[in-house]
């Protein structure tokens, strides 16, 4: 567990190619967020959908940053 805690709270300086992946994920998620905003009426559910989308991008970025080996990144 100690190694996992260290890994989860470590600063990860972006490696070659990672910044572009982060940007693409954010860009695509932003498009979906705008679509949700356009199609869905104002509601708790709409707010949760946007929040979960933000969380999804955060976790996707974490998976890129936290991968131990470059070979783990696709």
C-alpha positions as CSV (number, residue, x, y, z in Angstrom):
1,X,0.0,0.0,0.0
2,X,2.9,2.4,0.7
3,X,4.1,2.2,-2.9
4,X,0.6,2.9,-4.2
5,X,0.2,5.9,-1.9
6,X,3.6,7.2,-3.0
7,X,2.6,6.7,-6.7
8,X,-0.8,8.3,-6.3
9,X,0.5,11.5,-4.7
10,X,3.7,12.0,-6.7
11,X,4.2,14.8,-9.1
12,X,4.6,13.6,-12.7
13,X,6.4,15.8,-15.0
14,X,4.9,15.3,-18.5
15,X,7.0,13.0,-20.7
16,X,7.3,13.2,-24.5
17,X,3.8,12.9,-26.1
18,X,1.8,13.0,-22.9
19,X,0.8,16.7,-23.1
20,X,-0.8,16.1,-26.5
21,X,-2.8,13.2,-25.1
22,X,-4.0,15.4,-22.2
23,X,-5.0,18.1,-24.6
24,X,-6.9,15.7,-26.9
25,X,-8.8,14.1,-24.0
26,X,-9.8,17.6,-22.7
27,X,-10.8,18.8,-26.1
28,X,-13.0,15.8,-26.8
29,X,-14.6,15.9,-23.3
30,X,-15.3,19.6,-23.8
31,X,-17.2,18.9,-27.0
32,X,-19.3,16.3,-25.2
33,X,-19.9,18.7,-22.3
34,X,-21.2,21.3,-24.7
35,X,-23.5,18.7,-26.2
36,X,-24.8,17.7,-22.8
37,X,-25.4,21.4,-22.0
38,X,-27.3,21.9,-25.3
39,X,-29.4,18.8,-25.1
40,X,-30.1,18.3,-21.4
41,X,-32.4,20.5,-19.3
42,X,-30.9,22.1,-16.3
43,X,-31.1,19.6,-13.5
44,X,-29.1,17.7,-10.9
45,X,-28.6,14.9,-13.4
46,X,-27.1,17.3,-15.9
47,X,-24.8,18.7,-13.3
48,X,-23.7,15.1,-12.4
49,X,-23.2,14.2,-16.0
50,X,-20.8,17.2,-16.4
51,X,-19.1,16.4,-13.1
52,X,-18.6,12.7,-14.1
53,X,-17.2,13.8,-17.4
54,X,-14.6,16.0,-15.6
55,X,-13.8,13.0,-13.3
56,X,-13.4,10.8,-16.4
57,X,-10.8,13.2,-17.9
58,X,-9.0,13.5,-14.6
59,X,-8.7,9.7,-14.2
60,X,-7.7,9.2,-17.9
61,X,-5.0,11.8,-17.4
62,X,-3.9,10.1,-14.2
63,X,-3.6,6.8,-16.1
64,X,-1.3,8.4,-18.6
65,X,0.8,10.2,-16.0
66,X,1.1,7.3,-13.6
67,X,2.0,4.6,-16.0
68,X,5.3,3.1,-14.9
69,X,6.6,2.0,-18.3
70,X,6.4,3.8,-21.6
71,X,5.3,0.5,-23.0
72,X,2.1,0.7,-21.0
73,X,1.0,3.8,-22.8
74,X,-0.8,3.4,-26.1
